[in-house]
Amino acid sequence: MSKARMDSEIAKLAAWHKGRKRGNPMGRGKAKPVTLAPVPSSWDRGASGAANQDGLRDEPATDFDPATGKETPNPNGVKRRRRDDWVARYYRAGHLTKEQAAAGARLRMAAEGMRERDPLEALRVDRRAGGSDPEAARVDARRYFRELWAKVPQASRPVVERVVVDDLPVWHGNPAQRERHLERLRRGLDAVG
């Protein structure tokens, strides 16, 4: 190997070694700056696949003023997405009346251990007298569910349990079978209401 060629190889090796000292693992000059993904331009709306969108509906993100009872304005037009349970879907489709949908919501809240439509009320424990017991409150919530469940006719219990408690659709089948199941659901919710 000639002296000139050896000098050029040594120069290349020195440049490579100098690049390694600067932090570039590949040894090719300066390290490249880190680039980040662009910030999303809209609100995060969750997964956008078809299966994840099933049962979601858009609604304006408004609230109710406790003093006046009126709905607060939504000047920015912010929308939120809410997943409907099957009772609400059947109500919107016209299969259930307003009273039946309300009875279904009450039964579902009781099944989840919540008191009368207030999810935070289920977490509240009265500690003033020192005699409150969280386990006793949980038993009382289950007692309320059992009182409502006792009103459901025996023939309607499987479909009410499936649609209201488990939040699953009515069993599929031919239209006559589906209508029979919906009729059993209606009778069960009328008994609770």
TIRO-2110 file (N, C-alpha, C; in Angstrom, 1 decimal):
// TIRO-2110
0.8, -1.2, 0.0, N, 1, A
0.0, 0.0, 0.0, CA, 1, A
0.9, 1.2, 0.0, C, 1, A
0.5, 2.2, -0.8, N, 2, A
1.4, 3.4, -0.9, CA, 2, A
1.2, 4.3, 0.3, C, 2, A
2.1, 5.2, 0.4, N, 3, A
2.1, 6.1, 1.6, CA, 3, A
0.9, 7.0, 1.5, C, 3, A
0.6, 7.5, 0.2, N, 4, A
-0.5, 8.5, 0.0, CA, 4, A
-1.9, 7.8, 0.4, C, 4, A
-2.0, 6.5, -0.1, N, 5, A
-3.2, 5.8, 0.2, CA, 5, A
-3.4, 5.5, 1.7, C, 5, A
-2.3, 5.2, 2.3, N, 6, A
-2.3, 4.9, 3.7, CA, 6, A
-2.7, 6.2, 4.5, C, 6, A
-2.2, 7.3, 4.1, N, 7, A
-2.5, 8.6, 4.7, CA, 7, A
-4.0, 8.9, 4.6, C, 7, A
-4.6, 8.6, 3.4, N, 8, A
-6.0, 8.9, 3.2, CA, 8, A
-6.9, 7.9, 4.0, C, 8, A
-6.4, 6.7, 4.2, N, 9, A
-7.2, 5.7, 5.0, CA, 9, A
-7.1, 6.2, 6.5, C, 9, A
-6.0, 6.6, 6.9, N, 10, A
-5.8, 7.1, 8.3, CA, 10, A
-6.7, 8.4, 8.5, C, 10, A
-6.8, 9.3, 7.5, N, 11, A
-7.6, 10.5, 7.6, CA, 11, A
-9.1, 10.1, 7.7, C, 11, A
-9.5, 9.1, 6.9, N, 12, A
-10.9, 8.6, 7.0, CA, 12, A
-11.2, 8.0, 8.3, C, 12, A
-10.3, 7.2, 8.8, N, 13, A
-10.5, 6.6, 10.1, CA, 13, A
-10.5, 7.7, 11.2, C, 13, A
-9.7, 8.7, 11.2, N, 14, A
-9.7, 9.8, 12.1, CA, 14, A
-11.0, 10.5, 12.1, C, 14, A
-11.5, 10.8, 10.9, N, 15, A
-12.8, 11.5, 10.7, CA, 15, A
-13.9, 10.7, 11.3, C, 15, A
-13.9, 9.4, 11.0, N, 16, A
-14.9, 8.5, 11.6, CA, 16, A
-14.9, 8.5, 13.1, C, 16, A
-13.7, 8.4, 13.6, N, 17, A
-13.5, 8.4, 15.1, CA, 17, A
-14.0, 9.7, 15.7, C, 17, A
-13.7, 10.8, 15.0, N, 18, A
-14.1, 12.1, 15.5, CA, 18, A
-15.6, 12.2, 15.5, C, 18, A
-16.3, 11.7, 14.5, N, 19, A
-17.8, 11.6, 14.4, CA, 19, A
-18.4, 10.8, 15.6, C, 19, A
-17.7, 9.7, 15.9, N, 20, A
-18.2, 8.8, 17.0, CA, 20, A
-18.2, 9.6, 18.3, C, 20, A
-17.2, 10.4, 18.5, N, 21, A
-17.0, 11.1, 19.8, CA, 21, A
-18.2, 12.1, 19.9, C, 21, A
-18.7, 12.6, 18.8, N, 22, A
-19.8, 13.6, 18.9, CA, 22, A
-21.1, 13.0, 19.2, C, 22, A
-21.2, 11.7, 19.2, N, 23, A
-22.5, 11.1, 19.6, CA, 23, A
-23.2, 10.4, 18.5, C, 23, A
-22.8, 10.5, 17.3, N, 24, A
-23.4, 9.8, 16.2, CA, 24, A
-23.0, 8.4, 16.1, C, 24, A
-23.9, 7.4, 16.3, N, 25, A
-23.4, 6.0, 16.4, CA, 25, A
-23.0, 5.5, 15.0, C, 25, A
-23.4, 6.1, 14.0, N, 26, A
-23.0, 5.6, 12.6, CA, 26, A
-21.7, 6.2, 12.2, C, 26, A
-21.2, 7.3, 12.9, N, 27, A
-19.9, 7.9, 12.6, CA, 27, A
-19.9, 8.7, 11.4, C, 27, A
-21.1, 9.3, 11.0, N, 28, A
-21.1, 10.1, 9.8, CA, 28, A
-21.4, 11.6, 10.1, C, 28, A
-20.4, 12.2, 10.6, N, 29, A
-20.6, 13.7, 10.9, CA, 29, A
-21.4, 13.9, 12.1, C, 29, A
-22.1, 15.1, 12.1, N, 30, A
-22.9, 15.5, 13.2, CA, 30, A
-24.1, 14.6, 13.4, C, 30, A
-24.6, 14.5, 14.6, N, 31, A
-25.8, 13.8, 14.9, CA, 31, A
-27.0, 14.6, 14.4, C, 31, A
-28.0, 14.0, 13.8, N, 32, A
-29.2, 14.7, 13.3, CA, 32, A
-30.1, 15.1, 14.4, C, 32, A
-30.7, 16.2, 14.2, N, 33, A
-31.6, 16.7, 15.3, CA, 33, A
-32.8, 15.7, 15.4, C, 33, A
-33.4, 15.7, 16.6, N, 34, A
-34.6, 14.8, 16.8, CA, 34, A
-35.8, 15.5, 16.3, C, 34, A
-36.6, 14.8, 15.6, N, 35, A
-37.9, 15.4, 15.1, CA, 35, A
-39.0, 14.7, 15.8, C, 35, A
-40.0, 15.5, 16.2, N, 36, A
-41.2, 14.9, 16.8, CA, 36, A
-42.4, 14.9, 15.9, C, 36, A
-43.3, 14.1, 16.1, N, 37, A
-44.5, 14.0, 15.3, CA, 37, A
-45.3, 15.3, 15.5, C, 37, A
-46.0, 15.8, 14.5, N, 38, A
-46.7, 17.1, 14.6, CA, 38, A
-47.9, 16.9, 15.6, C, 38, A
-48.2, 18.0, 16.3, N, 39, A
-49.2, 18.0, 17.3, CA, 39, A
-50.6, 17.9, 16.5, C, 39, A
-51.5, 17.0, 17.0, N, 40, A
-52.8, 16.9, 16.3, CA, 40, A
-53.5, 18.2, 16.3, C, 40, A
-54.2, 18.4, 15.2, N, 41, A
-54.9, 19.7, 15.1, CA, 41, A
-56.3, 19.7, 15.7, C, 41, A
-56.8, 18.6, 16.0, N, 42, A
-58.2, 18.5, 16.6, CA, 42, A
-58.1, 17.8, 17.9, C, 42, A
-59.2, 17.7, 18.6, N, 43, A
-59.3, 17.0, 19.9, CA, 43, A
-59.1, 15.5, 19.6, C, 43, A
-58.6, 14.8, 20.6, N, 44, A
-58.4, 13.4, 20.5, CA, 44, A
-59.8, 12.7, 20.6, C, 44, A
-60.1, 12.0, 19.5, N, 45, A
-61.5, 11.4, 19.5, CA, 45, A
-61.4, 9.9, 19.6, C, 45, A
-60.2, 9.4, 20.0, N, 46, A
-60.1, 8.0, 20.2, CA, 46, A
-59.9, 7.2, 19.0, C, 46, A
-60.0, 5.9, 19.0, N, 47, A
-59.7, 5.1, 17.9, CA, 47, A
-60.8, 5.3, 16.8, C, 47, A
-60.4, 5.3, 15.6, N, 48, A
-61.4, 5.6, 14.5, CA, 48, A
-61.8, 4.4, 13.7, C, 48, A
-61.5, 3.2, 14.1, N, 49, A
-62.0, 2.0, 13.4, CA, 49, A
-63.5, 1.9, 13.5, C, 49, A
-64.1, 1.1, 12.6, N, 50, A
-65.5, 1.0, 12.5, CA, 50, A
-66.0, 0.3, 13.8, C, 50, A
-65.3, -0.7, 14.3, N, 51, A
-65.8, -1.4, 15.5, CA, 51, A
-65.8, -0.5, 16.7, C, 51, A
-64.9, 0.5, 16.8, N, 52, A
-64.8, 1.4, 17.9, CA, 52, A
-65.8, 2.5, 17.8, C, 52, A
-66.4, 2.7, 16.6, N, 53, A
-67.3, 3.8, 16.4, CA, 53, A
-68.8, 3.3, 16.6, C, 53, A
-69.0, 2.0, 16.8, N, 54, A
-70.3, 1.4, 16.9, CA, 54, A
-70.9, 1.9, 18.2, C, 54, A
-72.1, 2.5, 18.2, N, 55, A
-72.8, 2.9, 19.3, CA, 55, A
-72.4, 4.3, 19.9, C, 55, A
-71.5, 5.0, 19.2, N, 56, A
-71.1, 6.3, 19.6, CA, 56, A
-72.0, 7.4, 19.0, C, 56, A
-72.2, 8.5, 19.7, N, 57, A
-72.9, 9.6, 19.1, CA, 57, A
-72.3, 10.9, 19.5, C, 57, A
-72.3, 11.9, 18.7, N, 58, A
-71.7, 13.2, 19.0, CA, 58, A
-72.8, 14.0, 19.7, C, 58, A
-72.3, 14.8, 20.6, N, 59, A
-73.2, 15.7, 21.3, CA, 59, A
-72.4, 17.0, 21.7, C, 59, A
-73.1, 18.1, 21.8, N, 60, A
-72.3, 19.3, 22.3, CA, 60, A
-71.9, 19.2, 23.7, C, 60, A
-70.8, 19.7, 24.1, N, 61, A
-70.2, 19.6, 25.4, CA, 61, A
-70.7, 20.7, 26.2, C, 61, A
-72.0, 20.7, 26.6, N, 62, A
-72.6, 21.8, 27.4, CA, 62, A
-72.8, 21.2, 28.8, C, 62, A
-73.2, 22.1, 29.7, N, 63, A
-73.5, 21.7, 31.1, CA, 63, A
-74.7, 22.5, 31.5, C, 63, A
-75.2, 22.2, 32.7, N, 64, A
-76.4, 22.9, 33.2, CA, 64, A
-76.0, 23.7, 34.4, C, 64, A
-76.4, 25.0, 34.4, N, 65, A
-76.1, 25.9, 35.5, CA, 65, A
-76.9, 25.5, 36.7, C, 65, A
-76.3, 25.2, 37.8, N, 66, A
-77.1, 24.8, 39.0, CA, 66, A
-78.0, 25.9, 39.5, C, 66, A
-77.7, 27.1, 39.3, N, 67, A
-78.5, 28.2, 39.9, CA, 67, A
-79.7, 28.4, 39.1, C, 67, A
-79.6, 28.4, 37.8, N, 68, A
-80.8, 28.7, 36.9, CA, 68, A
-81.4, 27.5, 36.3, C, 68, A
-80.6, 26.4, 36.2, N, 69, A
-81.2, 25.2, 35.7, CA, 69, A
-81.2, 25.2, 34.1, C, 69, A
-80.6, 26.2, 33.6, N, 70, A
-80.5, 26.3, 32.1, CA, 70, A
-79.2, 25.7, 31.6, C, 70, A
-79.3, 25.4, 30.3, N, 71, A
-78.1, 24.8, 29.7, CA, 71, A
-77.1, 25.9, 29.4, C, 71, A
-75.8, 25.7, 29.7, N, 72, A
-74.8, 26.7, 29.4, CA, 72, A
-74.4, 26.7, 27.9, C, 72, A
-74.0, 27.8, 27.4, N, 73, A
-73.7, 27.9, 25.9, CA, 73, A
-72.4, 27.1, 25.7, C, 73, A
-72.2, 26.8, 24.5, N, 74, A
-71.0, 26.1, 24.0, CA, 74, A
-70.4, 26.9, 22.9, C, 74, A
-69.7, 28.0, 23.2, N, 75, A
-69.2, 29.0, 22.2, CA, 75, A
-68.1, 28.4, 21.3, C, 75, A
-67.3, 27.4, 21.7, N, 76, A
-66.3, 26.9, 20.9, CA, 76, A
-66.8, 25.7, 20.0, C, 76, A
-68.0, 25.3, 20.2, N, 77, A
-68.5, 24.2, 19.4, CA, 77, A
-67.9, 22.9, 19.7, C, 77, A
-67.4, 22.7, 21.0, N, 78, A
-66.7, 21.5, 21.4, CA, 78, A
-67.8, 20.4, 21.4, C, 78, A
-67.5, 19.2, 20.9, N, 79, A
-68.4, 18.1, 20.9, CA, 79, A
-67.7, 16.9, 21.6, C, 79, A
-68.5, 16.1, 22.3, N, 80, A
-68.0, 14.9, 22.9, CA, 80, A
-68.7, 13.7, 22.4, C, 80, A
-68.2, 12.6, 22.6, N, 81, A
-68.7, 11.4, 22.0, CA, 81, A
-69.2, 10.5, 23.2, C, 81, A
-70.4, 10.0, 23.2, N, 82, A
-70.9, 9.2, 24.2, CA, 82, A
-71.4, 7.9, 23.6, C, 82, A
-71.1, 6.8, 24.4, N, 83, A
-71.5, 5.5, 23.9, CA, 83, A
-72.9, 5.2, 24.5, C, 83, A
-73.8, 4.9, 23.7, N, 84, A
-75.2, 4.6, 24.1, CA, 84, A
-75.3, 3.1, 24.5, C, 84, A
-76.0, 2.9, 25.6, N, 85, A
-76.3, 1.4, 25.9, CA, 85, A
-77.4, 1.0, 25.0, C, 85, A
-77.8, -0.3, 25.1, N, 86, A
-78.8, -0.9, 24.2, CA, 86, A
-80.2, -0.4, 24.5, C, 86, A
-80.4, -0.1, 25.8, N, 87, A
-81.8, 0.5, 26.1, CA, 87, A
-82.0, 1.8, 25.4, C, 87, A
-80.9, 2.7, 25.4, N, 88, A
-81.1, 4.0, 24.8, CA, 88, A
-81.2, 3.8, 23.2, C, 88, A
-80.4, 2.9, 22.7, N, 89, A
-80.5, 2.6, 21.2, CA, 89, A
-81.9, 2.2, 20.9, C, 89, A
-82.5, 1.2, 21.6, N, 90, A
-83.9, 0.8, 21.3, CA, 90, A
-84.9, 1.9, 21.5, C, 90, A
-84.6, 2.8, 22.5, N, 91, A
-85.5, 3.9, 22.7, CA, 91, A
-85.5, 4.9, 21.5, C, 91, A
-84.3, 5.2, 21.0, N, 92, A
-84.1, 6.1, 19.8, CA, 92, A
-84.7, 5.4, 18.6, C, 92, A
-84.7, 4.1, 18.5, N, 93, A
-85.2, 3.4, 17.3, CA, 93, A
-86.7, 3.3, 17.4, C, 93, A
-87.3, 3.6, 18.5, N, 94, A
-88.8, 3.6, 18.7, CA, 94, A
-89.3, 2.3, 19.2, C, 94, A
-88.4, 1.4, 19.7, N, 95, A
-88.9, 0.1, 20.2, CA, 95, A
-89.4, 0.2, 21.6, C, 95, A
-88.9, 1.2, 22.4, N, 96, A
-89.3, 1.4, 23.8, CA, 96, A
-89.9, 2.8, 24.0, C, 96, A
-90.7, 2.9, 25.0, N, 97, A
-91.3, 4.2, 25.3, CA, 97, A
-90.3, 4.9, 26.3, C, 97, A
-90.6, 6.2, 26.5, N, 98, A
-89.8, 6.9, 27.4, CA, 98, A
-89.8, 6.4, 28.8, C, 98, A
-90.9, 5.9, 29.3, N, 99, A
-91.0, 5.3, 30.6, CA, 99, A
-90.2, 4.0, 30.7, C, 99, A
-90.3, 3.2, 29.7, N, 100, A
-89.5, 1.9, 29.7, CA, 100, A
-88.0, 2.2, 29.7, C, 100, A
-87.6, 3.2, 28.9, N, 101, A
-86.2, 3.6, 28.9, CA, 101, A
-85.7, 4.1, 30.2, C, 101, A
-86.6, 4.9, 30.9, N, 102, A
-86.2, 5.3, 32.3, CA, 102, A
-86.2, 4.2, 33.2, C, 102, A
-87.1, 3.2, 33.1, N, 103, A
-87.0, 2.1, 34.0, CA, 103, A
-85.8, 1.2, 33.8, C, 103, A
-85.4, 1.1, 32.5, N, 104, A
-84.2, 0.4, 32.2, CA, 104, A
-82.9, 1.1, 32.7, C, 104, A
-82.9, 2.4, 32.6, N, 105, A
-81.8, 3.1, 33.2, CA, 105, A
-81.7, 3.0, 34.7, C, 105, A
-82.9, 3.0, 35.4, N, 106, A
-82.9, 2.9, 36.8, CA, 106, A
-82.4, 1.5, 37.2, C, 106, A
-82.9, 0.5, 36.5, N, 107, A
-82.4, -0.9, 36.8, CA, 107, A
-80.9, -1.1, 36.5, C, 107, A
-80.4, -0.5, 35.5, N, 108, A
-79.0, -0.6, 35.2, CA, 108, A
-78.2, 0.1, 36.3, C, 108, A
-78.6, 1.3, 36.7, N, 109, A
-77.9, 2.0, 37.8, CA, 109, A
-77.9, 1.2, 39.0, C, 109, A
-79.0, 0.5, 39.3, N, 110, A
-79.1, -0.3, 40.6, CA, 110, A
-78.2, -1.5, 40.4, C, 110, A
-78.1, -2.1, 39.2, N, 111, A
-77.3, -3.3, 39.0, CA, 111, A
-75.8, -2.9, 39.2, C, 111, A
-75.5, -1.7, 38.9, N, 112, A
-74.1, -1.3, 39.0, CA, 112, A
-73.8, -0.7, 40.4, C, 112, A
-74.8, -0.8, 41.3, N, 113, A
-74.5, -0.3, 42.7, CA, 113, A
-74.6, 1.2, 42.9, C, 113, A
-75.2, 1.9, 41.9, N, 114, A
-75.3, 3.3, 42.0, CA, 114, A
-76.7, 3.7, 42.5, C, 114, A
-76.8, 4.8, 43.2, N, 115, A
-78.0, 5.3, 43.8, CA, 115, A
-78.6, 6.3, 42.8, C, 115, A
-79.8, 6.0, 42.4, N, 116, A
-80.7, 7.0, 41.6, CA, 116, A
-79.9, 8.0, 40.7, C, 116, A
-79.3, 7.5, 39.7, N, 117, A
-78.8, 8.2, 38.6, CA, 117, A
-77.6, 9.1, 38.9, C, 117, A
-77.0, 9.0, 40.1, N, 118, A
-75.8, 9.8, 40.5, CA, 118, A
-74.6, 8.9, 40.7, C, 118, A
-73.7, 8.8, 39.8, N, 119, A
-72.6, 7.8, 39.9, CA, 119, A
-71.7, 8.2, 41.1, C, 119, A
-71.6, 9.5, 41.4, N, 120, A
-70.7, 9.9, 42.6, CA, 120, A
-71.4, 9.6, 43.9, C, 120, A
-72.7, 9.5, 43.9, N, 121, A
-73.4, 9.2, 45.2, CA, 121, A
-73.0, 7.8, 45.6, C, 121, A
-72.7, 6.9, 44.7, N, 122, A
-72.3, 5.5, 45.1, CA, 122, A
-71.0, 5.5, 45.8, C, 122, A
-70.1, 6.5, 45.6, N, 123, A
-68.8, 6.6, 46.3, CA, 123, A
-68.9, 7.3, 47.6, C, 123, A
-69.9, 8.0, 47.8, N, 124, A
-70.0, 8.9, 49.0, CA, 124, A
-70.4, 8.0, 50.2, C, 124, A
-69.6, 8.2, 51.3, N, 125, A
-69.9, 7.4, 52.6, CA, 125, A
-70.0, 8.5, 53.7, C, 125, A
-71.1, 8.3, 54.4, N, 126, A
-71.4, 9.3, 55.5, CA, 126, A
-70.5, 8.9, 56.7, C, 126, A
-69.6, 9.7, 57.1, N, 127, A
-68.7, 9.4, 58.2, CA, 127, A
-68.9, 10.4, 59.4, C, 127, A
-70.0, 11.1, 59.4, N, 128, A
-70.3, 12.0, 60.5, CA, 128, A
-70.5, 11.4, 61.9, C, 128, A
-71.3, 10.4, 61.9, N, 129, A
-71.6, 9.8, 63.2, CA, 129, A
-70.6, 8.7, 63.6, C, 129, A
-69.8, 8.3, 62.7, N, 130, A
-68.8, 7.3, 62.9, CA, 130, A
-69.4, 5.9, 62.8, C, 130, A
-70.7, 5.8, 62.5, N, 131, A
-71.3, 4.4, 62.4, CA, 131, A
-71.5, 4.0, 61.0, C, 131, A
-71.0, 4.7, 60.0, N, 132, A
-71.2, 4.3, 58.7, CA, 132, A
-70.3, 3.2, 58.3, C, 132, A
-70.8, 2.3, 57.5, N, 133, A
-70.0, 1.2, 57.0, CA, 133, A
-70.1, 1.1, 55.5, C, 133, A
-69.0, 1.1, 54.8, N, 134, A
-69.1, 1.1, 53.3, CA, 134, A
-69.7, -0.3, 52.8, C, 134, A
-69.4, -1.3, 53.6, N, 135, A
-70.0, -2.6, 53.2, CA, 135, A
-71.5, -2.6, 53.3, C, 135, A
-72.0, -2.0, 54.4, N, 136, A
-73.4, -1.9, 54.6, CA, 136, A
-74.1, -1.0, 53.5, C, 136, A
-73.4, 0.0, 53.0, N, 137, A
-73.9, 0.8, 51.9, CA, 137, A
-74.0, 0.0, 50.6, C, 137, A
-73.0, -0.8, 50.4, N, 138, A
-72.9, -1.7, 49.2, CA, 138, A
-74.1, -2.7, 49.3, C, 138, A
-74.3, -3.2, 50.5, N, 139, A
-75.4, -4.2, 50.6, CA, 139, A
-76.8, -3.5, 50.4, C, 139, A
-76.9, -2.3, 50.9, N, 140, A
-78.2, -1.5, 50.6, CA, 140, A
-78.4, -1.3, 49.1, C, 140, A
-77.3, -1.0, 48.4, N, 141, A
-77.5, -0.8, 47.0, CA, 141, A
-77.9, -2.1, 46.3, C, 141, A
-77.3, -3.2, 46.7, N, 142, A
-77.7, -4.5, 46.1, CA, 142, A
-79.2, -4.8, 46.5, C, 142, A
-79.6, -4.4, 47.7, N, 143, A
-81.0, -4.7, 48.1, CA, 143, A
-82.0, -3.9, 47.2, C, 143, A
-81.6, -2.7, 46.8, N, 144, A
-82.5, -1.9, 45.9, CA, 144, A
-82.5, -2.6, 44.6, C, 144, A
-81.4, -3.1, 44.1, N, 145, A
-81.4, -3.9, 42.8, CA, 145, A
-82.3, -5.1, 42.9, C, 145, A
-82.2, -5.8, 44.0, N, 146, A
-83.1, -7.0, 44.2, CA, 146, A
-84.5, -6.7, 44.3, C, 146, A
-84.9, -5.5, 44.9, N, 147, A
-86.3, -5.1, 44.9, CA, 147, A
-86.8, -4.9, 43.5, C, 147, A
-86.0, -4.2, 42.7, N, 148, A
-86.4, -3.9, 41.3, CA, 148, A
-86.5, -5.2, 40.5, C, 148, A
-85.5, -6.1, 40.7, N, 149, A
-85.4, -7.3, 40.0, CA, 149, A
-86.5, -8.3, 40.3, C, 149, A
-87.1, -8.2, 41.5, N, 150, A
-88.2, -9.1, 41.9, CA, 150, A
-89.5, -8.7, 41.2, C, 150, A
-89.5, -7.4, 40.7, N, 151, A
-90.7, -7.0, 40.0, CA, 151, A
-90.7, -7.5, 38.5, C, 151, A
-89.6, -7.9, 38.0, N, 152, A
-89.5, -8.4, 36.6, CA, 152, A
-90.1, -9.8, 36.5, C, 152, A
-91.1, -9.9, 35.6, N, 153, A
-91.7, -11.3, 35.4, CA, 153, A
-90.6, -12.3, 35.1, C, 153, A
-90.9, -13.5, 35.5, N, 154, A
-89.9, -14.6, 35.3, CA, 154, A
-89.7, -14.8, 33.8, C, 154, A
-90.7, -14.7, 32.9, N, 155, A
-90.5, -14.9, 31.5, CA, 155, A
-89.6, -13.9, 30.9, C, 155, A
-89.6, -12.7, 31.5, N, 156, A
-88.9, -11.6, 30.9, CA, 156, A
-87.4, -11.5, 31.4, C, 156, A
-87.1, -12.2, 32.5, N, 157, A
-85.8, -12.0, 33.1, CA, 157, A
-84.6, -12.3, 32.2, C, 157, A
-84.6, -13.3, 31.3, N, 158, A
-83.4, -13.5, 30.5, CA, 158, A
-83.1, -12.4, 29.5, C, 158, A
-84.2, -11.8, 28.9, N, 159, A
-83.9, -10.8, 27.9, CA, 159, A
-83.6, -9.4, 28.7, C, 159, A
-84.3, -9.2, 29.8, N, 160, A
-84.0, -8.0, 30.6, CA, 160, A
-82.5, -8.0, 31.1, C, 160, A
-82.1, -9.2, 31.6, N, 161, A
-80.7, -9.3, 32.0, CA, 161, A
-79.7, -9.1, 30.9, C, 161, A
-80.0, -9.6, 29.7, N, 162, A
-79.1, -9.5, 28.6, CA, 162, A
-79.0, -8.0, 28.1, C, 162, A
-80.2, -7.4, 28.0, N, 163, A
-80.2, -6.0, 27.4, CA, 163, A
-79.9, -5.0, 28.4, C, 163, A
-80.5, -5.0, 29.6, N, 164, A
-80.3, -3.9, 30.6, CA, 164, A
-79.1, -4.1, 31.4, C, 164, A
-78.9, -5.3, 32.0, N, 165, A
-77.8, -5.5, 33.0, CA, 165, A
-76.5, -5.7, 32.3, C, 165, A
-76.5, -6.6, 31.3, N, 166, A
-75.2, -7.0, 30.6, CA, 166, A
-74.9, -6.1, 29.4, C, 166, A
-75.9, -5.2, 29.0, N, 167, A
-75.7, -4.3, 27.9, CA, 167, A
-75.3, -5.0, 26.6, C, 167, A
-76.1, -6.0, 26.2, N, 168, A
-76.0, -6.7, 25.0, CA, 168, A
-77.3, -6.6, 24.2, C, 168, A
-77.2, -6.7, 22.9, N, 169, A
-78.4, -6.6, 22.1, CA, 169, A
-79.3, -7.8, 22.2, C, 169, A
-80.6, -7.7, 21.8, N, 170, A
-81.5, -8.8, 21.8, CA, 170, A
-81.0, -9.8, 20.9, C, 170, A
-81.2, -11.1, 21.2, N, 171, A
-80.7, -12.2, 20.4, CA, 171, A
-81.2, -12.1, 18.9, C, 171, A
-80.3, -12.4, 18.0, N, 172, A
-80.6, -12.4, 16.6, CA, 172, A
-81.5, -13.6, 16.2, C, 172, A
-82.2, -13.4, 15.2, N, 173, A
-83.1, -14.5, 14.8, CA, 173, A
-84.0, -13.9, 13.7, C, 173, A
-85.0, -14.6, 13.3, N, 174, A
-85.9, -14.1, 12.3, CA, 174, A
-86.7, -13.0, 13.0, C, 174, A
-87.3, -12.1, 12.2, N, 175, A
-88.0, -11.0, 12.7, CA, 175, A
-89.1, -11.3, 13.8, C, 175, A
-89.8, -12.4, 13.6, N, 176, A
-90.8, -12.8, 14.6, CA, 176, A
-90.2, -13.1, 16.0, C, 176, A
-89.1, -13.8, 16.0, N, 177, A
-88.4, -14.1, 17.2, CA, 177, A
-87.9, -12.8, 17.9, C, 177, A
-87.3, -12.0, 17.1, N, 178, A
-86.8, -10.7, 17.6, CA, 178, A
-87.9, -9.9, 18.2, C, 178, A
-89.0, -9.8, 17.5, N, 179, A
-90.1, -9.1, 18.1, CA, 179, A
-90.7, -9.7, 19.4, C, 179, A
-90.6, -11.0, 19.5, N, 180, A
-91.0, -11.6, 20.7, CA, 180, A
-90.1, -11.3, 21.9, C, 180, A
-88.8, -11.2, 21.6, N, 181, A
-87.8, -10.8, 22.6, CA, 181, A
-88.0, -9.4, 23.0, C, 181, A
-88.3, -8.5, 22.0, N, 182, A
-88.5, -7.1, 22.4, CA, 182, A
-89.8, -6.9, 23.2, C, 182, A
-90.8, -7.7, 22.9, N, 183, A
-92.1, -7.7, 23.7, CA, 183, A
-91.8, -8.1, 25.1, C, 183, A
-91.0, -9.2, 25.3, N, 184, A
-90.7, -9.6, 26.6, CA, 184, A
-89.9, -8.5, 27.4, C, 184, A
-89.0, -7.8, 26.7, N, 185, A
-88.2, -6.7, 27.2, CA, 185, A
-89.2, -5.6, 27.7, C, 185, A
-90.1, -5.3, 26.8, N, 186, A
-91.1, -4.2, 27.1, CA, 186, A
-91.9, -4.6, 28.4, C, 186, A
-92.4, -5.8, 28.4, N, 187, A
-93.2, -6.3, 29.6, CA, 187, A
-92.3, -6.2, 30.9, C, 187, A
-91.1, -6.6, 30.8, N, 188, A
-90.2, -6.6, 32.0, CA, 188, A
-89.9, -5.1, 32.5, C, 188, A
-89.7, -4.2, 31.5, N, 189, A
-89.4, -2.8, 31.9, CA, 189, A
-90.7, -2.1, 32.4, C, 189, A
-91.9, -2.5, 31.8, N, 190, A
-93.1, -2.0, 32.3, CA, 190, A
-93.4, -2.4, 33.8, C, 190, A
-93.0, -3.6, 34.1, N, 191, A
-93.2, -4.1, 35.5, CA, 191, A
-92.2, -3.3, 36.5, C, 191, A
-91.0, -3.0, 36.0, N, 192, A
-90.1, -2.3, 36.9, CA, 192, A
-90.6, -0.8, 37.0, C, 192, A
-91.1, -0.2, 35.9, N, 193, A
-91.5, 1.2, 35.9, CA, 193, A
-92.6, 1.4, 36.9, C, 193, A
END
